[in-house]
Amino acid sequence: MSEAKTYSNYINGEWVTAGRTFEVRNPADTDDLVAVFSKGSPGDIANAAAAAQEAFAGWAALPGPARGKYLFKIADILESRLDQLGEEMTREEGKTLPEAKGETMRSINIFRYFGSEGSRIPGHMVPSERDRVFMYAFRKPLGVVGLITPWNFPSAIPAWKLAPAMVAGNTVIMKPASASPLSAWRIIEACHEAGVPKGVVNFVAGSGGELGDALVNAAPLKAVSFTGSCEIGNQLHEKASKRRLRIQLEMGGKNPTIVLNDAILGKAVGNTVNAAFFSTGQKCTATSRVIVEDGIYDEFVAALIEATRKLKVGNGLEAGVQIGPAIDQAQLETDLGYIEVARNEGAQLECGGNRLTGGGYDKGYFVEPTVFTGVTENMRIAQEEVFGPVLAVMRAKDYDDAIRIANNIAFGLSASIQTQDVSRILEYASQIEAGLVTVNLPSAGVEYQLPFGGTKESSFGPKEQGPAALDFYTDYKTVYLGY
């Protein structure tokens, strides 16, 4: 690999170099230095907030279709670099190259989707009870918004926060995860090249705690959107609430897939393996519990173990690799720690469970895809989010028992059912405590055209993506006009 470039922060339309830096290394090969980033300070956040406040009036005054045109330009720039961006994402985050290119294309589509929203930002017009009174309500932007994005979808999540914020007329400060900031930086680079006015988009990388506190305390800030852990999200909510900031939180999941006796076995196994292990299980929508009805349990478990053992783990840049590494040493230790916890609790290890070593594995954070059976509801492996390739298999007596087990959890993000029974499908959609429901599909793998978000401890505030995304980034102004 060539010598790593140093990437600057972006404040008020200028690339700003900080005195401090931090490294981004390939989790599949830690000898591969992907990038060096300027490490921002609270002062950089303050400058970004001031710039965003200064730019707000002019950006908000642009007609929605004009703001949308910038988003189309951003999409075109990103698409012209699709191969480069996919490879960079694989190197910084570890996911396989097909997954990385797919995510980059999704980001491009998100910008185009919300670019179109600029021409149809909806409001309300209703008849008055009074004679000669015209009434309507239109959406207006909030002002300066902060976006705190995670490492596991380093392009798509910044895109689905940034695009609706911009098209609605807000100005933005983005703080990406330090583990994988390059993909988000490329989006900011595209904003710059598209000619987005200075101050509209700002980017500061660095310590989450230091910069997060500075962002929430920045005087111009009106709202903050966060995706990450429950622990950090809850802390952020407490701090933001003191200032009465609008806040949106997308946090953890412990997502179930229910497999009923009438499921098509091969499809149910394939969907479960996909949702549990692809992207190394590092998705908030990943299946971490598969709840199997008694009549199909033994057959399903045997097929599941066989399919899991066939998965190829390795460097995501290599052809044929299906599962990449954990993002870093800390996440690897978390994965291995939960595997040990499950063993100690009495769960039966059926396959996997080890750190991979030897050959190319020694320079990365690789763990075998792992399946436990004999998991009961009170085990930590059944209740706590691992965020790695660790799957708990649970037995259910019947459908009602499966629903009870699935809902006996603090989280409520995504859930899947594998069945051919239409009545059960409709019952499931109604009864499952989750914001996202899939049927005969993996629990992970959502599209950008519909609302995204969960319930219970998984989410707080208005939903993201689709037409609902504008609900968070806008407020209504209501007008009564007598004539």
C-alpha positions in Angstrom: 0.0 0.0 0.0 1.1 3.6 -0.6 1.9 5.9 2.3 -1.3 7.0 4.1 -2.6 10.5 3.5 -3.5 12.8 6.3 -7.1 14.0 6.1 -8.1 17.4 7.5 -11.3 18.5 9.2 -13.7 20.7 7.2 -15.0 23.9 8.7 -16.6 26.8 6.9 -15.7 25.5 3.5 -12.0 25.1 4.4 -9.8 22.1 5.1 -8.5 22.6 8.6 -5.5 20.7 10.0 -5.3 20.1 13.7 -2.1 19.7 15.6 -3.0 16.2 16.8 -3.7 13.2 14.6 -4.9 9.6 14.9 -4.5 6.6 12.7 -7.0 4.4 10.9 -5.8 0.9 10.3 -7.2 -2.1 8.4 -8.8 -4.4 10.9 -8.0 -7.4 8.6 -4.3 -6.4 8.4 -3.1 -3.9 11.0 0.1 -3.4 9.0 -2.1 -1.6 6.5 -2.3 2.1 7.6 -5.4 3.3 5.7 -5.4 7.0 6.8 -4.2 9.5 9.3 -6.8 12.0 10.5 -6.6 15.4 12.1 -7.9 15.0 15.6 -10.4 17.8 16.2 -10.8 19.7 19.5 -13.8 21.4 21.2 -12.5 24.6 19.7 -13.0 23.1 16.2 -16.6 22.2 17.2 -17.2 25.7 18.3 -15.8 27.1 15.0 -17.9 24.7 13.0 -21.0 25.6 15.0 -20.4 29.3 14.4 -19.9 28.7 10.7 -23.0 26.6 10.4 -25.0 29.4 12.2 -23.7 32.0 9.8 -24.5 29.9 6.8 -28.0 28.9 7.9 -30.1 31.9 6.8 -28.7 31.8 3.2 -29.1 28.0 2.9 -32.6 28.0 4.3 -33.6 30.7 1.9 -32.7 28.6 -1.1 -35.8 26.9 -2.6 -36.0 23.2 -1.9 -35.4 22.2 -5.5 -32.2 24.3 -5.6 -30.9 22.5 -2.4 -31.9 19.2 -4.0 -29.7 19.9 -7.0 -26.6 19.9 -4.8 -27.6 16.5 -3.5 -27.8 15.2 -7.1 -24.3 16.6 -7.7 -23.0 14.9 -4.6 -24.5 11.6 -5.8 -22.8 11.9 -9.2 -19.4 12.6 -7.7 -19.7 9.6 -5.3 -20.8 7.3 -8.2 -17.8 8.3 -10.3 -15.6 6.9 -7.5 -17.6 3.8 -6.7 -14.8 1.3 -7.0 -12.3 3.5 -5.0 -14.8 4.2 -2.2 -15.8 0.5 -1.9 -12.1 -0.6 -1.6 -11.4 2.2 1.0 -14.4 1.1 3.1 -13.3 -2.5 3.1 -9.9 -1.4 4.2 -11.1 0.9 7.0 -14.1 -1.1 8.3 -13.4 -4.7 7.3 -16.6 -5.6 5.5 -16.3 -7.5 2.3 -15.8 -5.6 -1.0 -19.2 -6.5 -2.4 -20.8 -5.3 0.8 -18.8 -2.1 0.8 -19.6 -1.3 -2.8 -23.3 -2.1 -2.1 -23.3 0.3 0.8 -21.6 3.0 -1.2 -24.3 2.6 -3.9 -26.9 2.8 -1.3 -25.5 6.2 -0.1 -25.6 7.4 -3.7 -29.2 6.4 -3.9 -30.0 8.1 -0.6 -28.7 11.4 -1.9 -30.7 11.1 -5.1 -33.9 10.2 -3.1 -33.6 13.2 -0.9 -32.5 15.4 -3.7 -35.9 14.6 -5.2 -37.6 15.5 -1.9 -36.5 19.0 -2.4 -39.2 19.4 -5.0 -42.0 17.9 -2.8 -41.4 18.8 0.8 -44.9 18.3 2.0 -47.0 20.6 4.2 -50.7 21.0 4.9 -53.5 23.0 3.4 -57.0 22.6 4.9 -60.3 24.5 4.7 -61.2 26.9 7.4 -64.4 27.0 9.4 -64.5 30.7 8.7 -65.4 32.6 5.6 -62.6 34.1 3.6 -59.8 32.5 5.7 -57.0 30.6 4.0 -55.1 28.2 6.2 -51.9 26.3 5.6 -48.8 24.9 7.4 -45.4 24.5 5.8 -42.2 22.9 7.0 -39.2 25.0 8.1 -35.7 23.9 9.0 -34.5 23.8 12.6 -31.1 25.5 12.2 -27.8 23.9 13.1 -27.9 20.2 13.6 -25.3 17.8 14.9 -24.8 14.3 13.4 -22.9 11.6 15.3 -22.4 8.5 13.2 -21.1 5.0 13.9 -18.4 2.9 12.4 -20.3 -0.1 11.1 -22.1 1.7 8.2 -19.5 4.5 7.6 -21.1 5.8 4.4 -24.8 4.9 4.5 -25.6 6.2 8.0 -23.8 9.6 7.4 -25.7 9.8 4.1 -29.1 9.1 5.5 -28.6 11.7 8.2 -26.9 14.3 6.1 -29.1 14.3 3.0 -32.5 15.0 4.7 -30.9 17.5 7.0 -29.5 19.4 4.0 -32.5 19.3 1.7 -34.7 20.5 4.6 -32.6 23.6 4.8 -30.5 22.9 7.9 -26.8 23.4 8.3 -24.7 20.5 9.7 -21.8 19.5 11.9 -20.8 15.9 11.4 -18.8 13.9 13.9 -17.9 10.4 12.5 -16.7 7.4 14.4 -13.0 7.4 14.9 -12.7 3.7 13.8 -13.9 4.4 10.2 -14.0 8.2 9.4 -12.8 8.0 5.8 -16.0 7.0 4.1 -17.8 9.9 5.8 -15.0 12.2 4.8 -15.4 11.2 1.2 -19.1 12.4 1.4 -17.9 15.8 2.8 -15.3 15.9 0.0 -18.1 15.4 -2.5 -20.1 18.2 -0.9 -17.1 20.5 -1.3 -16.6 19.6 -4.9 -20.3 20.0 -5.6 -20.1 23.6 -4.5 -22.2 23.4 -1.4 -21.9 26.9 0.2 -19.3 27.3 2.9 -20.6 26.6 6.4 -23.5 24.5 5.3 -21.6 21.2 6.0 -18.8 20.9 8.6 -16.8 17.8 9.6 -14.8 17.3 12.7 -13.2 13.9 13.6 -11.8 12.9 16.9 -12.6 11.7 20.4 -16.3 10.8 20.9 -16.4 11.9 24.5 -14.6 15.2 24.0 -16.2 16.2 20.8 -19.7 14.9 21.7 -19.8 17.0 24.8 -18.6 20.1 22.9 -21.2 19.5 20.2 -24.2 19.1 22.6 -23.0 22.3 24.4 -22.5 24.4 21.3 -24.8 27.4 21.6 -26.1 27.4 18.0 -27.1 23.7 18.1 -30.8 23.0 17.7 -30.9 19.2 17.3 -28.6 16.1 17.4 -29.0 12.8 15.6 -27.0 9.9 17.0 -26.5 6.2 16.0 -24.4 4.1 18.4 -24.5 2.2 21.7 -27.3 2.5 24.3 -24.8 3.6 26.9 -23.6 6.6 24.9 -27.1 7.4 23.6 -28.5 7.5 27.0 -25.8 9.9 28.2 -26.3 12.1 25.2 -30.1 12.2 25.8 -29.5 13.4 29.4 -27.2 16.1 28.3 -29.3 17.3 25.3 -32.5 17.3 27.4 -31.0 19.8 29.8 -30.9 22.2 26.8 -34.2 21.0 25.4 -32.5 20.1 22.1 -34.4 17.9 19.7 -32.7 14.5 19.8 -32.9 11.3 17.7 -31.3 8.1 18.9 -30.8 4.8 17.1 -29.1 2.3 19.5 -28.9 -1.4 20.2 -30.8 -4.5 19.1 -31.1 -8.2 20.1 -33.1 -9.2 17.1 -35.0 -12.4 16.8 -35.7 -14.6 13.8 -38.6 -17.0 14.5 -38.6 -20.2 12.4 -42.0 -22.1 12.4 -42.5 -25.7 11.5 -43.8 -24.9 8.0 -40.8 -22.8 7.0 -38.9 -23.7 3.9 -35.8 -25.1 5.6 -33.1 -24.1 3.1 -34.4 -20.5 2.8 -34.9 -20.2 6.6 -31.3 -21.3 7.2 -29.9 -19.1 4.5 -31.8 -16.0 5.8 -30.6 -16.7 9.4 -27.0 -17.2 8.4 -27.1 -14.0 6.3 -28.6 -11.9 9.1 -26.4 -13.4 11.9 -23.0 -13.4 10.3 -22.7 -11.2 7.2 -20.9 -7.9 8.0 -19.4 -10.0 10.9 -22.7 -9.6 12.8 -21.8 -5.9 13.2 -25.2 -4.6 12.3 -27.8 -3.2 14.7 -30.4 -5.2 12.7 -28.4 -8.5 12.8 -30.2 -11.6 14.0 -28.6 -12.7 17.3 -31.4 -15.0 18.5 -33.1 -17.6 16.3 -36.2 -19.0 18.0 -37.1 -22.4 16.4 -40.4 -24.2 16.8 -40.0 -27.6 18.3 -41.1 -29.7 15.2 -38.4 -28.3 13.0 -35.7 -27.6 15.6 -33.4 -30.6 15.2 -33.4 -30.4 11.4 -32.9 -26.7 11.4 -30.0 -26.8 13.8 -28.2 -29.4 11.9 -28.5 -27.5 8.6 -27.6 -24.2 10.4 -24.4 -25.7 11.8 -23.5 -27.1 8.4 -24.0 -23.8 6.6 -22.1 -21.8 9.3 -19.1 -24.1 9.0 -18.9 -23.4 5.3 -18.5 -19.7 5.7 -15.2 -18.3 4.5 -13.6 -15.8 6.9 -10.8 -13.5 5.8 -9.7 -10.1 4.4 -12.7 -8.6 2.7 -10.6 -7.6 -0.3 -10.1 -11.2 -1.2 -12.5 -12.9 -3.6 -14.8 -15.4 -2.0 -14.5 -14.1 1.5 -17.9 -13.8 3.2 -17.0 -12.7 6.7 -14.5 -10.1 7.6 -12.9 -9.2 10.9 -14.2 -7.5 14.0 -13.6 -3.7 13.8 -10.9 -3.6 16.4 -9.2 -5.3 19.4 -11.9 -4.1 21.8 -14.7 -5.6 19.7 -12.8 -8.8 19.2 -12.4 -9.1 23.0 -16.1 -8.4 23.4 -17.0 -11.2 21.0 -14.7 -13.6 22.7 -15.9 -12.5 26.1 -19.5 -13.2 25.3 -18.6 -16.6 23.9 -16.9 -17.4 27.3 -19.9 -16.1 29.2 -22.3 -18.3 27.1 -20.1 -21.4 27.9 -20.1 -20.6 31.6 -23.9 -20.2 31.6 -24.3 -23.7 30.2 -25.1 -23.0 26.5 -23.8 -25.6 24.1 -21.2 -24.5 21.7 -22.0 -26.2 18.4 -19.4 -24.5 16.1 -16.9 -21.6 16.1 -16.0 -19.9 19.3 -12.3 -19.2 18.6 -10.1 -16.4 17.4 -8.7 -17.4 14.1 -4.9 -17.5 14.0 -2.1 -18.5 11.5 -1.4 -17.1 8.1 -3.1 -13.8 7.3 -5.3 -14.1 10.4 -2.5 -13.1 12.8 -2.6 -9.5 11.6 -6.3 -9.0 12.0 -9.2 -9.3 14.4 -10.8 -12.5 13.2 -13.3 -14.7 15.1 -15.1 -17.8 13.9 -18.8 -17.5 13.2 -20.3 -19.1 16.4 -23.5 -21.0 17.1 -24.8 -21.8 20.6 -27.8 -24.1 21.3 -29.5 -24.8 24.6 -29.8 -21.0 25.2 -32.5 -20.0 27.7 -34.2 -16.7 28.1 -32.3 -15.5 31.2 -28.8 -16.1 29.8 -26.8 -13.0 29.0 -26.3 -14.4 25.5 -30.1 -14.1 25.0 -30.5 -10.6 26.5 -27.4 -8.5 25.7 -26.1 -7.2 22.4 -22.9 -8.8 21.3 -22.4 -7.0 18.0 -20.4 -9.9 16.6 -20.9 -13.2 14.7 -22.4 -15.0 17.7 -25.8 -16.6 17.3 -28.0 -18.0 20.1 -30.4 -20.8 19.2 -33.6 -21.1 21.3 -36.3 -23.7 21.3 -40.0 -22.8 21.3 -43.0 -25.1 22.0 -45.2 -23.3 19.4 -45.9 -19.9 17.8 -47.2 -18.3 21.0 -44.2 -19.4 22.9 -41.9 -18.1 20.2 -43.6 -14.7 20.3 -43.3 -14.6 24.1 -39.6 -15.4 23.9 -39.0 -12.9 21.1 -40.6 -10.1 23.1 -38.9 -10.9 26.4 -36.1 -8.4 25.7 -35.3 -4.8 26.4 -34.7 -4.0 22.7 -37.1 -3.7 19.8 -35.4 -2.9 16.5 -35.8 -5.6 13.9 -37.4 -9.0 13.8 -38.0 -11.7 11.2 -40.3 -14.7 10.8 -39.8 -17.7 8.5 -43.2 -19.3 7.7 -45.7 -20.0 4.9 -48.7 -19.3 7.1 -50.3 -16.0 6.1 -52.3 -15.8 9.3 -49.2 -16.2 11.4 -47.4 -13.6 9.3 -50.2 -11.1 9.9 -50.3 -12.0 13.6 -46.6 -11.6 13.9 -46.5 -8.2 12.2 -49.0 -7.1 14.8 -47.7 -8.8 17.9 -43.9 -8.5 17.6 -42.4 -5.6 19.5 -40.1 -4.2 16.8 -40.0 -1.3 14.5 -38.8 -3.3 11.5 -40.4 -6.6 10.5 -39.3 -9.0 7.7 -41.0 -12.1 6.5 -39.0 -14.9 4.8 -36.1 -12.5 4.6 -33.1 -11.7 6.8 -33.7 -9.4 9.7 -30.9 -7.2 8.4 -31.1 -5.5 5.0 -33.4 -2.5 4.9 -34.0 0.0 2.1 -34.0 3.8 2.3 -37.5 4.5 0.9 -39.4 3.6 4.2 -39.0 4.7 7.8 -36.2 3.1 9.8 -36.2 2.8 13.6 -37.2 0.6 16.5 -39.1 0.7 19.7 -38.3 0.1 23.4 -34.6 0.6 24.2 -33.6 0.5 20.6 -34.7 4.0 19.4 -35.9 7.3 20.6 -37.4 10.2 18.6 -38.7 10.4 15.0 -37.8 7.7 12.5 -35.0 7.9 10.0 -35.1 7.4 6.2 -38.0 7.6 3.8 -40.5 10.4 3.9 -40.4 10.2 7.8 -36.8 11.5 7.9 -38.1 15.1 7.4 -40.1 14.9 10.6 -36.9 15.2 12.7 -35.2 17.9 10.6 -38.1 20.2 10.2 -40.8 22.0 12.2 -44.1 23.4 11.1 -45.1 27.0 10.7 -48.9 27.5 10.5 -50.4 30.5 8.7 -54.0 31.9 8.9 -54.7 34.3 6.1 -57.8 36.4 6.0 -58.8 38.0 2.7 
